[in-house]
Amino acid sequence: MLTVDYDRLGLGAGDLLLDLGCGFGRHAYEALRRGSRVVACDMALPELVQVRAMFEAMTESGEAPPWGMADCVTGDATCLPYPDNTFDRIIASEVMEHIPNDVGALDELLRVLRPGGTLAVTIPAWFPEKVCWAITDEYHAPHVEGGHVRIYTENEMRTKMAGAGFEPLGVSHAHALHSPYWWLKCAVGTTNDDQPLVKAYLKLLTWDITKAPAITRIPERILNPILGKSLVVYARKPVAEREFVGADA
């Protein structure tokens, strides 16, 4: 299940991609399949262990092109262990809402992205997130360790990205079918995965992800602008203007 549109990101074979806050690697795996060179970065070591194992399995099975490259690194979004202008593309998926110093993280992302490179930031969309926070405190910080620390509006994220120095490229919404699922989980208890309605809805989502039937895909595309659980904001690092020195006459 991908949130980022790789065509809008401009990801191509051979590009060096940073997947910041990679989690269990869904975006990193697809990038590797496309022949990109991938760095999966997260603060959670158990997830990175699984991601590395999947990278190795993909390489051994031939699922990843031979020219691809993949690595896993633990790292802090506000202090990335890379030189300036390192990456061609960056994905930061569902991570900014967890970072108290999100402005500092955006500054770092701008620093390690090459001029002309593109960034995709995905965050919980305002309306679905607002409903989750209203239903229960179990969903967010400070009541939950590592939980969401803020609710973004689209304008707030775009403004912060522009303030860091990014040029906006547009937005999209995704995963409308997931919003009711999270509202349901908030209503019955966010850790109550055995609740019958939660189990039934999860089964529906799993079927939708694996089979992508028209009966769910079409309604979700229609509902995404309103109920999409994720907002994706695309941006580019400006290319510095060249300085020309006029020749003496």
N, C-alpha and C positions, 0 to 999 in steps of 0.2 A: 504494500500500500504506500504509494508515493504521494507526497504533498507538493513537492516542487516540480515544476514543468522544466525538464532539462533543455527543451528547445528555447524557452524564454531565457533560461540561464545562459544559453550558448555553450553548453558543455560539449566538448568534442574529444575524439580519441587523442591521447597524448597530453591532454590538459592536466595540470596539477591541481587537484581539488582538495580543499580542507573541509571535512565534515565535522563541524564543531558541535559538541554535545550529541555525538552520534548515537548514543543509546545502544540498541541492539543491531544497528548498522543498516537499516533498510535503504537509506539513500546511498550509503557507501557501496553496498553490493551492486546496485544498479549502475553506478558510475564505473565500477570495475568491469562489469559486463560490457560496457560501451568502450572499453579500452582506455579509460582515463587512469592517471596515476593518482592514487587515493591515500590521504592521510586521515584516519579516523581518530578523533580527539575527544576524550571525555574524562571526567574526574572519577568516574566509577570503574574501578579495576575489574570487578566481575563481568561487567558487560563487555569490556575490551577483550577479556580472555575469550569470550564466545565469538566476538567479531573476528579476532585473529584466527580462530579455529575455522570459521566459515571461509575466510579468505584462502586459507590453505586448501580447504576442501574444493573450493571453486577452481583453484589453479590445478589441482590434481585431476579433477574431472574434465578439464578442458572448457569449463563454463566461462572462464576468464580468458581473454585474448593473451597470447604469449608476450605481447609488448606492454601489457598492463603492469601496474605496480601497486602494492597496498602495504600500509604500515599502520600500527596502532600506537598512540601516544597518550599518556596522561598529561593533562594540562589545564591551566586556569585561563579562562577567557579574557581576563583583564591583564594577563602577563604571559603572552604566548611565546614559546621557546623557538621562534623563527626570525630570521632577518627580515628587514624591510623588503617589500615587493617580491615575496616568495611565490604566492599562489595565483593561478590563472582564474580560478573560480572558488567561491566559498558558499557553503550552505550552513546556516545556523537554524536548525529546526527545533522548535518548541524548547528553546533554551533561555532566551532573553528574559522571559517572565520569571525565571528562577534566580536571576542575577541582581543583587542589590545595586551594584554599580554598573548599570546597563550602558551608561554613557561611556564609561571607561572601556567596556567590552567593544563598543562600536569603534572607538578610537583605535583599539588594537587590530580590529578586523580591517580597518582602512590601512593601517600601517603594513600589514603582511600581504595585502592584496596588491597585485601589480597594477600600474596605471593602465586603464582600459579594461581591467578585469571586472567581473560581475559578481554580485552578492545576492543571495536569496535568504531573507529572514522570514521564518514562519512563526507565528504567535497565535494563541487562542483569540478568536474573534470576540469583539466586545460584547455583543448581546448574549451568545451562548455562555460566555464566561461569567457575565453578570448574573445570570440565572443560577449557575452553579454556586457562586459565592452567597447568593441570597438563600439558597436552600439549606446549606450547612457550612459550619466552620471547619469541618473535617477535610475539606477540599483544599484549603490554602494555608499559607503561613500567616501568622506565627504559630497557629494551632497544629500545623503539620510540619515536621522537620523536612526541609528541602522542597516545601510546597511553593506555589506561585506567590510572588511578593507584590504583584500589581496586576491591574486590568488595563490593557492598552486600548486606546482608540486608534483607528487607522491614522488619523491626523497626528497623534502623538508620536507614533513610530516613524512616520515619514519625516516629521519635524526633527526628531532626534538623529535620524540617519543623515539628513541634510546638514544638521549642525556639526556632525562629525566630518563632513566633507564629501559625502556621497551624492551622486546625481540620480534622481529618481527615474525609474523605468516603467513603473506600473504595478498593479496589484491584481491578485486573484483570490478566490475563496475555494475551500475544499472541505469535503467530509461532512455534508449536511446530515447524513444518516447517523453520524456519531454523536451529534448534540443531544438528542433524546436519550441515548444510551447513558451519557454522563449525567443528565438530569435524573434519570432513574437511579443510578448508582448513588448520587448524592442524597436522594430521598430515602433509600433503604439502608444506607451506610456504605461508605466508599470502599470498605474492605469486605463487604458481605457478598462475595462472589458466588455463593451457593444459593442465593435467593432465586426462586424459580423464574421470575420475570427477567432478572439480570441474565441468567443462564440462557433463556430463550432468545433474548435480544442479541447476546454475544454469538449465539449459533447463527442468527440471521446475518450479522456482520461478517462472520467468517465465511459464510456461503457467498455473500456479495463480493468479498475480496478475492476469493479463489475462483469464482465462476464468472463474475462481472456480467450478470444477466441484464438484459434491457429493462426488465420490470423494476429494477432498482437503480440502474445507471442513469436512465432518463429522468426520473423524478429527482434524483440527487443533483444532477446538473441544473435543473430548474430551481431547486431550493437553495443551492449553494450561496447565491448572493445575499440571502436572508438568514439562513440557518447554518451556513458552513461553519464547522467547529474551528477551522484554521484559516487565518488570513496570511497570505504570502505577499511580501513586499520585496520587489526587485529593485536593484540599484547598481550603479557603476562607479568605479573610482575614476575621476577625471584624468585625462592625459595632459600632463603639464605642457604648456605652450613652449615651443622652442624659442630660444633667444637668438636673434640674428644681429650680427654686428656689421654695420654697413662698411663697405670698403672705402678707403680714402679716394677722392677724385684725383 
